[in-house]
Amino acid sequence: MTKQTILGRVTQLAKANINALLDQAEDPQKMLDQLIRDYSNNISEAEEAVAATIGNLRLMEQDHDEDVAAAAEWGGKALAASRKADELRAAGSTADADRFDSLAKVALGRQVTSENEAKTAEPVIASQTEIVDKLKSGLDQMRAKLGELQGRRDSLVARAKSAQAQNQMMDAARNINVLDPTSELGRFEDKVRREEARAKGKEELAASSLDAQFESLDTLSDSAEVDARLAALKAR
């Protein structure tokens, strides 16, 4: 995985629009669970890749520091050799002076090489440092995004459980309404009232029949009285 690929992937994941993904999901909870798994895996992979990139940067920085130190060291050796050559030349030892001047030139050549290597590494180190900073920032955003995902997931699960409990309660309430014992008592009371009214009607009917019979008896009694009186008149 190249550094640019790592950076692009981290940036893309860090900028992912969670709300848009959830809006397109048929089952947001499953979508969030999958996103959490994917994000966790991606973060782990990105952390390893970023760690390797940082390691390479630190090696380059170490090499650069060594080149800078070597350049300074070779510069010091060149200066020491040049001074020794001057001393020898002043003392009349031209051959020895020339030898130390040659050593000074060799040291200066090594100094130039080390300086060039250090200069060549500096822009690369600067570029890699910028990339590492962006990778670290992207990782921080991904971790924050993962926390957001986990929070959304927990909130969504809690809401789903609450909605499920509410639906169960409403279903139970509807069942209670369907099998409302008070409504059964009301129907039973209506039935009792109808039976009571029916009995009362029978009672009234029986009473009216009894009155008719007594009225019939009274009529017969009156007729007998008339017959008796008629017989008494005839007996005179």
Backbone as numpy.savetxt, mean C-alpha at the origin, in Angstrom:
# Nx Ny Nz CAx CAy CAz Cx Cy Cz
24.60 -5.39 -16.10 23.74 -4.20 -16.10 24.64 -2.95 -16.10
24.52 -2.09 -17.08 25.35 -0.90 -17.16 24.87 0.14 -16.16
25.73 1.14 -15.94 25.37 2.19 -14.98 24.17 2.98 -15.48
24.16 3.26 -16.80 23.04 4.01 -17.35 21.74 3.22 -17.21
21.82 1.89 -17.43 20.62 1.07 -17.29 20.14 1.07 -15.85
21.06 0.97 -14.91 20.70 1.00 -13.49 20.02 2.32 -13.16
20.65 3.42 -13.59 20.10 4.75 -13.31 18.73 4.92 -13.93
18.58 4.49 -15.19 17.28 4.62 -15.86 16.21 3.80 -15.17
16.56 2.60 -14.75 15.58 1.73 -14.11 15.16 2.28 -12.76
16.14 2.74 -11.97 15.83 3.30 -10.66 14.96 4.54 -10.81
15.32 5.39 -11.77 14.55 6.62 -11.99 13.12 6.30 -12.40
12.96 5.32 -13.31 11.63 4.94 -13.79 10.77 4.41 -12.64
11.35 3.55 -11.83 10.60 2.98 -10.71 10.27 4.03 -9.67
11.20 4.94 -9.44 10.97 5.98 -8.43 9.85 6.92 -8.85
9.69 7.11 -10.17 8.66 8.03 -10.68 7.34 7.33 -11.01
7.25 6.05 -10.74 6.04 5.29 -11.08 4.83 5.89 -10.38
3.73 6.01 -11.15 2.49 6.58 -10.62 1.64 5.47 -10.03
1.65 5.37 -8.72 0.92 4.30 -8.05 -0.59 4.43 -8.28
-1.09 5.67 -8.17 -2.54 5.87 -8.31 -3.02 5.43 -9.68
-2.25 5.73 -10.71 -2.65 5.33 -12.06 -2.66 3.81 -12.18
-1.68 3.16 -11.59 -1.62 1.70 -11.64 -2.83 1.09 -10.91
-3.17 1.66 -9.78 -4.30 1.14 -9.01 -5.63 1.36 -9.73
-5.74 2.51 -10.40 -6.98 2.81 -11.13 -7.21 1.79 -12.24
-6.12 1.26 -12.81 -6.25 0.30 -13.91 -6.40 -1.13 -13.42
-6.24 -1.34 -12.13 -6.24 -2.71 -11.59 -7.66 -3.18 -11.29
-7.94 -4.44 -11.66 -9.23 -5.03 -11.33 -9.33 -5.34 -9.84
-8.21 -5.77 -9.26 -8.15 -6.06 -7.83 -7.00 -5.25 -7.24
-7.29 -4.04 -6.70 -6.22 -3.17 -6.20 -5.36 -3.82 -5.13
-5.97 -4.64 -4.25 -5.19 -5.26 -3.18 -4.14 -6.21 -3.76
-4.56 -7.07 -4.71 -3.61 -7.97 -5.35 -2.55 -7.19 -6.12
-2.99 -6.09 -6.75 -2.05 -5.25 -7.50 -1.00 -4.67 -6.56
-1.43 -4.20 -5.39 -0.50 -3.64 -4.42 0.44 -4.70 -3.88
-0.08 -5.89 -3.60 0.77 -6.98 -3.11 1.85 -7.31 -4.15
1.45 -7.35 -5.42 2.41 -7.65 -6.48 3.43 -6.51 -6.62
2.95 -5.27 -6.54 3.85 -4.13 -6.64 4.86 -4.13 -5.50
4.39 -4.48 -4.30 5.29 -4.52 -3.14 6.37 -5.57 -3.36
5.96 -6.74 -3.85 6.95 -7.79 -4.13 7.95 -7.33 -5.20
7.42 -6.75 -6.28 8.29 -6.29 -7.36 9.23 -5.19 -6.88
8.68 -4.24 -6.12 9.50 -3.14 -5.63 10.58 -3.64 -4.69
10.23 -4.58 -3.81 11.21 -5.12 -2.88 12.34 -5.81 -3.64
11.98 -6.59 -4.65 13.00 -7.27 -5.46 13.85 -6.26 -6.23
13.19 -5.26 -6.82 13.92 -4.25 -7.59 14.86 -3.45 -6.69
14.40 -3.13 -5.49 15.24 -2.38 -4.56 16.47 -3.20 -4.19
16.26 -4.50 -3.94 17.40 -5.37 -3.60 18.40 -5.43 -4.74
17.89 -5.60 -5.97 18.78 -5.65 -7.14 19.49 -4.31 -7.33
18.73 -3.22 -7.18 19.32 -1.89 -7.37 20.37 -1.61 -6.30
20.11 -2.04 -5.07 21.08 -1.83 -3.99 22.40 -2.53 -4.30
22.31 -3.75 -4.81 23.53 -4.48 -5.16 24.27 -3.78 -6.30
23.52 -3.35 -7.31 24.15 -2.69 -8.45 24.77 -1.35 -8.04
24.04 -0.60 -7.20 24.56 0.69 -6.74 25.79 0.48 -5.86
25.73 -0.54 -5.01 26.89 -0.84 -4.16 28.11 -1.14 -5.01
27.92 -1.90 -6.10 29.04 -2.22 -7.00 29.55 -0.95 -7.68
28.62 -0.06 -8.08 29.02 1.19 -8.72 29.80 2.07 -7.75
29.34 2.12 -6.52 30.05 2.90 -5.50 31.43 2.31 -5.25
31.49 0.97 -5.22 32.79 0.31 -5.02 33.77 0.67 -6.12
33.30 0.65 -7.35 34.17 1.02 -8.48 34.63 2.48 -8.38
33.69 3.33 -7.95 34.04 4.75 -7.79 35.11 4.92 -6.73
34.96 4.19 -5.64 35.96 4.32 -4.56 37.33 3.81 -5.03
37.35 2.76 -5.85 38.62 2.28 -6.40 39.26 3.34 -7.29
38.44 3.99 -8.14 38.97 5.05 -9.00 39.50 6.20 -8.17
38.77 6.54 -7.11 39.24 7.63 -6.23 40.56 7.24 -5.55
40.64 5.98 -5.15 41.87 5.51 -4.53 43.04 5.56 -5.51
42.80 5.11 -6.74 43.84 5.16 -7.78 44.24 6.61 -8.05
43.27 7.51 -8.09 43.55 8.92 -8.34 44.41 9.49 -7.21
44.04 9.16 -5.98 44.83 9.65 -4.84 46.26 9.11 -4.91
46.39 7.86 -5.32 47.72 7.27 -5.44 48.52 7.95 -6.54
47.85 8.30 -7.66 48.54 9.01 -8.75 48.98 10.39 -8.29
48.11 11.08 -7.56 48.47 12.41 -7.06 49.65 12.32 -6.10
49.57 11.31 -5.21 50.67 11.13 -4.25 51.97 10.75 -4.98
51.85 9.90 -6.01 53.03 9.49 -6.76 53.64 10.67 -7.50
52.78 11.52 -8.06 53.29 12.70 -8.76 54.06 13.60 -7.80
53.51 13.78 -6.62 54.20 14.61 -5.62 55.52 13.95 -5.21
55.48 12.62 -5.03 56.69 11.92 -4.63 57.78 12.02 -5.70
57.39 11.77 -6.97 58.37 11.87 -8.05 58.87 13.31 -8.22
58.01 14.24 -7.95 58.47 15.65 -7.99 59.52 15.92 -6.93
59.29 15.35 -5.75 60.28 15.53 -4.69 61.60 14.87 -5.03
61.53 13.68 -5.62 62.76 12.97 -6.01 63.50 13.74 -7.11
62.73 14.30 -8.04 63.36 15.07 -9.12 64.08 16.28 -8.55
63.42 16.95 -7.59 64.04 18.12 -6.97 65.32 17.73 -6.22
65.23 16.61 -5.48 66.41 16.17 -4.72 67.56 15.81 -5.66
67.26 15.12 -6.75 68.31 14.73 -7.71 68.91 15.96 -8.38
68.07 16.94 -8.70 68.55 18.16 -9.35 69.47 18.94 -8.43
69.13 19.05 -7.16 69.97 19.76 -6.20 71.32 19.04 -6.00
71.21 17.70 -5.96 72.45 16.94 -5.82 73.36 17.15 -7.03
72.74 17.21 -8.20 73.53 17.46 -9.42 74.18 18.82 -9.36
73.47 19.83 -8.88 74.02 21.18 -8.77 75.21 21.20 -7.80
75.05 20.46 -6.70 76.14 20.42 -5.72 77.39 19.77 -6.32
77.17 18.66 -7.00 78.31 17.94 -7.60 78.97 18.77 -8.69
78.13 19.47 -9.46 78.69 20.29 -10.55 79.50 21.46 -9.97
78.99 21.97 -8.87 79.73 23.07 -8.22 81.05 22.56 -7.65
81.07 21.28 -7.24 82.29 20.70 -6.68 83.24 20.20 -7.76
82.81 20.34 -9.03 83.68 19.93 -10.12 83.45 18.51 -10.58
82.48 17.81 -10.00 82.18 16.43 -10.41 81.10 16.46 -11.49
81.50 16.78 -12.68 80.55 16.95 -13.79 79.86 15.65 -14.15
80.61 14.57 -14.20 80.02 13.29 -14.59 78.94 12.86 -13.61
79.27 12.97 -12.32 78.27 12.59 -11.30 77.06 13.54 -11.36
77.36 14.83 -11.65 76.28 15.81 -11.74 75.33 15.45 -12.89
75.92 15.07 -14.03 75.10 14.68 -15.18 74.24 13.45 -14.86
74.82 12.54 -14.08 74.06 11.32 -13.72 72.85 11.67 -12.86
73.03 12.59 -11.91 71.90 12.97 -11.07 70.87 13.81 -11.84
71.36 14.60 -12.80 70.40 15.32 -13.64 69.55 14.34 -14.46
70.22 13.25 -14.92 69.46 12.23 -15.66 68.40 11.59 -14.76
68.80 11.33 -13.49 67.82 10.78 -12.53 66.67 11.76 -12.30
66.99 13.05 -12.26 65.95 14.08 -12.07 64.97 14.06 -13.25
65.52 13.89 -14.47 64.65 13.84 -15.65 63.73 12.61 -15.61
64.33 11.47 -15.18 63.49 10.26 -15.07 62.36 10.48 -14.07
62.71 11.09 -12.93 61.70 11.36 -11.90 60.62 12.32 -12.42
61.07 13.34 -13.15 60.11 14.29 -13.73 59.20 13.61 -14.74
59.75 12.65 -15.51 58.92 11.90 -16.45 57.86 11.08 -15.73
58.29 10.45 -14.63 57.33 9.69 -13.84 56.27 10.63 -13.23
56.71 11.82 -12.82 55.77 12.78 -12.26 54.71 13.19 -13.30
55.17 13.46 -14.50 54.24 13.85 -15.58 53.24 12.74 -15.87
53.74 11.48 -15.91 52.85 10.34 -16.17 51.78 10.23 -15.08
52.20 10.35 -13.83 51.24 10.24 -12.72 50.23 11.38 -12.76
50.71 12.58 -13.08 49.80 13.74 -13.16 48.78 13.55 -14.29
49.26 13.06 -15.43 48.35 12.83 -16.57 47.29 11.77 -16.22
47.73 10.72 -15.55 46.77 9.68 -15.15 45.74 10.24 -14.16
46.19 11.08 -13.25 45.28 11.69 -12.28 44.29 12.61 -12.99
44.79 13.41 -13.95 43.91 14.33 -14.68 42.90 13.57 -15.53
43.35 12.48 -16.14 42.44 11.68 -16.97 41.32 11.07 -16.12
41.62 10.68 -14.87 40.62 10.04 -14.01 39.63 11.03 -13.42
40.04 12.31 -13.31 39.19 13.28 -12.60 37.80 13.46 -13.23
37.66 13.66 -14.56 36.31 13.80 -15.13 35.49 12.52 -15.00
36.17 11.38 -15.11 35.45 10.11 -14.95 34.94 9.99 -13.52
35.77 10.35 -12.58 35.36 10.30 -11.16 34.20 11.26 -10.91
34.28 12.45 -11.50 33.20 13.43 -11.33 31.89 12.91 -11.90
31.98 12.30 -13.10 30.78 11.73 -13.73 30.20 10.60 -12.89
31.09 9.72 -12.42 30.62 8.59 -11.61 30.04 9.05 -10.28
30.61 10.09 -9.72 30.09 10.64 -8.46 28.67 11.18 -8.66
28.45 11.85 -9.79 27.11 12.36 -10.11 26.12 11.21 -10.27
26.57 10.16 -10.97 25.70 9.00 -11.17 25.37 8.33 -9.84
26.37 8.18 -8.99 26.15 7.56 -7.68 25.18 8.38 -6.85
25.32 9.70 -6.90 24.40 10.57 -6.15 22.96 10.39 -6.64
22.80 10.30 -7.97 21.46 10.10 -8.53 20.91 8.72 -8.16
21.79 7.72 -8.17 21.35 6.37 -7.79 20.92 6.33 -6.34
21.68 6.98 -5.47 21.31 7.03 -4.05 19.97 7.73 -3.86
19.80 8.85 -4.58 18.54 9.59 -4.50 17.39 8.73 -5.01
17.63 8.04 -6.13 16.59 7.16 -6.67 16.24 6.04 -5.72
17.24 5.47 -5.07 16.98 4.41 -4.10 16.16 4.93 -2.92
16.50 6.14 -2.47 15.72 6.74 -1.38 14.27 6.92 -1.80
14.06 7.37 -3.03 12.69 7.55 -3.53 11.97 6.20 -3.65
12.71 5.18 -4.08 12.10 3.85 -4.19 11.71 3.32 -2.82
12.58 3.53 -1.84 12.25 3.09 -0.48 11.03 3.83 0.04
10.97 5.14 -0.23 9.80 5.92 0.17 8.55 5.42 -0.55
8.72 5.09 -1.84 7.59 4.57 -2.63 7.13 3.23 -2.07
8.08 2.41 -1.66 7.73 1.12 -1.07 6.95 1.33 0.22
7.39 2.29 1.04 6.64 2.60 2.26 5.24 3.08 1.94
5.11 3.89 0.88 3.79 4.36 0.46 2.92 3.20 0.00
3.52 2.29 -0.76 2.78 1.12 -1.21 2.29 0.29 -0.03
3.18 0.07 0.94 2.80 -0.74 2.09 1.70 -0.06 2.89
1.81 1.29 3.02 0.77 2.03 3.73 -0.56 1.96 3.01
-0.53 2.12 1.68 -1.76 2.04 0.89 -2.36 0.65 0.98
-1.50 -0.36 0.95 -1.97 -1.73 1.02 -2.66 -1.99 2.35
-2.03 -1.57 3.46 -2.61 -1.78 4.78 -3.94 -1.03 4.91
-3.96 0.20 4.39 -5.19 0.99 4.45 -6.30 0.33 3.63
-5.92 -0.17 2.44 -6.91 -0.79 1.57 -7.46 -2.07 2.19
-6.58 -2.87 2.80 -7.03 -4.10 3.46 -7.97 -3.78 4.60
-7.62 -2.76 5.40 -8.48 -2.36 6.51 -9.85 -1.89 6.01
-9.84 -1.12 4.92 -11.12 -0.66 4.36 -11.94 -1.82 3.81
-11.24 -2.77 3.17 -11.94 -3.94 2.62 -12.59 -4.76 3.74
-11.84 -4.95 4.84 -12.39 -5.70 5.96 -13.57 -4.96 6.59
-13.45 -3.64 6.70 -14.54 -2.85 7.25 -15.78 -2.93 6.37
-15.55 -2.82 5.04 -16.68 -2.91 4.11 -17.32 -4.29 4.17
-16.49 -5.33 4.29 -17.02 -6.69 4.37 -17.86 -6.87 5.64
-17.34 -6.34 6.76 -18.09 -6.44 8.01 -19.40 -5.67 7.93
-19.35 -4.50 7.27 -20.56 -3.71 7.13 -21.59 -4.42 6.25
-21.10 -5.03 5.17 -22.01 -5.78 4.29 -22.64 -6.95 5.03
-21.83 -7.65 5.84 -22.36 -8.77 6.62 -23.42 -8.29 7.61
-23.15 -7.14 8.22 -24.12 -6.58 9.16 -25.41 -6.22 8.46
-25.28 -5.60 7.25 -26.48 -5.22 6.51 -27.24 -6.45 6.05
-26.53 -7.49 5.63 -27.20 -8.73 5.24 -27.94 -9.34 6.42
-27.30 -9.32 7.58 -27.95 -9.85 8.78 -29.17 -9.02 9.13
-29.05 -7.70 8.97 -30.19 -6.84 9.27 -31.35 -7.12 8.33
-31.02 -7.35 7.04 -32.09 -7.66 6.10 -32.76 -8.99 6.45
-31.95 -9.96 6.87 -32.52 -11.25 7.27 -33.40 -11.09 8.49
-33.00 -10.22 9.41 -33.82 -9.97 10.59 -35.14 -9.35 10.20
-35.08 -8.43 9.23 -36.32 -7.79 8.78 -37.24 -8.81 8.13
-36.65 -9.71 7.35 -37.47 -10.71 6.68 -38.13 -11.65 7.69
-37.38 -12.03 8.71 -37.88 -12.94 9.73 -38.13 -12.20 11.03
-38.69 -11.02 10.93 -38.93 -10.20 12.11 -39.97 -10.88 13.01
-39.59 -11.25 14.25 -40.54 -11.91 15.13 -41.71 -11.02 15.51
-41.50 -9.73 15.54 -42.61 -8.83 15.88 -43.66 -8.84 14.78
-43.18 -8.98 13.52 -44.16 -9.06 12.44 -44.96 -10.36 12.53
-44.28 -11.45 12.93 -45.00 -12.71 13.12 -46.01 -12.58 14.25
-45.62 -11.92 15.32 -46.55 -11.69 16.42 -47.73 -10.85 15.97
-47.45 -9.88 15.11 -48.53 -9.04 14.60 -49.53 -9.85 13.80
-48.99 -10.76 12.94 -49.91 -11.60 12.16 -50.69 -12.54 13.07
-50.01 -13.06 14.10 -50.69 -13.95 15.04 -51.78 -13.19 15.81
-51.46 -11.94 16.17 -52.45 -11.11 16.87 -53.67 -10.86 16.00
-53.41 -10.59 14.71 -54.54 -10.39 13.79 -55.40 -11.64 13.72
-54.73 -12.78 13.68 -55.48 -14.04 13.63 -56.33 -14.23 14.88
-55.75 -13.93 16.05 -56.49 -14.05 17.32 -57.68 -13.10 17.33
-57.45 -11.88 16.85 -58.54 -10.91 16.82 -59.67 -11.38 15.91
-59.28 -11.98 14.77 -60.33 -12.49 13.88 -61.11 -13.63 14.54
-60.39 -14.49 15.26 -61.06 -15.59 15.96 -61.97 -15.06 17.05
-61.48 -14.03 17.75 -62.31 -13.42 18.80 -63.56 -12.79 18.20
-63.39 -12.11 17.07 -64.55 -11.49 16.42 -65.53 -12.56 15.94
-64.97 -13.65 15.43 -65.83 -14.75 14.96 -66.62 -15.35 16.12
-65.95 -15.53 17.27 -66.64 -16.07 18.45 -67.72 -15.12 18.93
-67.37 -13.83 18.89 -68.36 -12.83 19.30 -69.57 -12.83 18.38
-69.27 -13.00 17.09 -70.39 -13.07 16.14 -71.28 -14.27 16.42
-70.66 -15.40 16.69 -71.45 -16.59 17.03 -72.26 -16.37 18.29
-71.63 -15.69 19.25 -72.33 -15.42 20.49 -73.55 -14.55 20.26
-73.32 -13.50 19.42 -74.46 -12.62 19.11 -75.54 -13.38 18.35
-75.10 -14.23 17.47 -76.07 -15.02 16.70 -76.85 -15.96 17.61
-76.14 -16.58 18.54 -76.81 -17.48 19.48 -77.78 -16.71 20.36
-77.35 -15.51 20.77 -78.22 -14.71 21.63 -79.48 -14.30 20.91
-79.37 -13.91 19.66 -80.54 -13.49 18.89 -81.48 -14.67 18.66
-80.95 -15.86 18.48 -81.77 -17.05 18.30 -82.53 -17.39 19.58
-81.82 -17.25 20.72 -82.46 -17.51 22.01 -83.60 -16.53 22.27
-83.38 -15.26 21.95 -84.43 -14.24 22.11 -85.64 -14.59 21.27
-85.38 -15.08 20.04 -86.49 -15.45 19.15 -87.29 -16.59 19.75
-86.60 -17.53 20.38 -87.31 -18.66 21.00 -88.19 -18.20 22.17
-87.58 -17.28 22.97 -88.39 -16.76 24.09 -89.57 -15.96 23.59
-89.34 -15.20 22.52 -90.47 -14.47 21.93 -91.54 -15.43 21.43
-91.11 -16.55 20.90 -92.05 -17.58 20.44 -92.86 -18.14 21.59
-92.19 -18.34 22.71 -92.87 -18.85 23.90 -93.90 -17.84 24.39
-93.53 -16.59 24.37 -94.47 -15.54 24.80 -95.70 -15.53 23.92
-95.48 -15.70 22.61 -96.61 -15.72 21.67 -97.54 -16.89 21.96
-96.97 -18.06 22.23 -97.77 -19.25 22.55 -98.56 -19.06 23.85
-97.86 -18.39 24.81 -98.53 -18.15 26.11 -99.74 -17.24 25.94
-99.54 -16.19 25.12 -100.65 -15.27 24.86 -101.81 -16.00 24.17
-101.49 -16.86 23.22 -102.53 -17.62 22.49 -103.30 -18.55 23.43
-102.56 -19.18 24.35 -103.22 -20.07 25.33 -104.16 -19.29 26.24
-103.70 -18.11 26.61 -104.54 -17.26 27.47 -105.82 -16.88 26.75
-105.72 -16.58 25.50 -106.91 -16.22 24.71 -107.87 -17.39 24.62
-107.34 -18.57 24.36 -108.17 -19.78 24.27 -108.87 -20.08 25.60
-108.14 -19.86 26.69 -108.74 -20.12 28.01 -109.87 -19.16 28.28
-109.65 -17.93 27.97 -110.72 -16.97 28.20 -111.95 -17.24 27.31
-111.69 -17.66 26.08 -112.80 -17.99 25.19 -113.60 -19.15 25.76
-112.95 -20.14 26.30 -113.64 -21.28 26.90 -114.43 -20.87 28.10
-113.92 -19.90 28.85 -114.65 -19.41 30.05 -115.92 -18.70 29.64
-115.84 -17.94 28.55 -117.03 -17.27 28.10 -118.09 -18.24 27.63
-117.69 -19.25 26.96 -118.65 -20.23 26.48 -119.28 -20.99 27.64
-118.56 -21.12 28.73 -119.08 -21.86 29.87 -120.14 -21.08 30.61
-120.32 -19.89 30.47 -121.33 -19.09 31.15 -122.66 -19.43 30.60
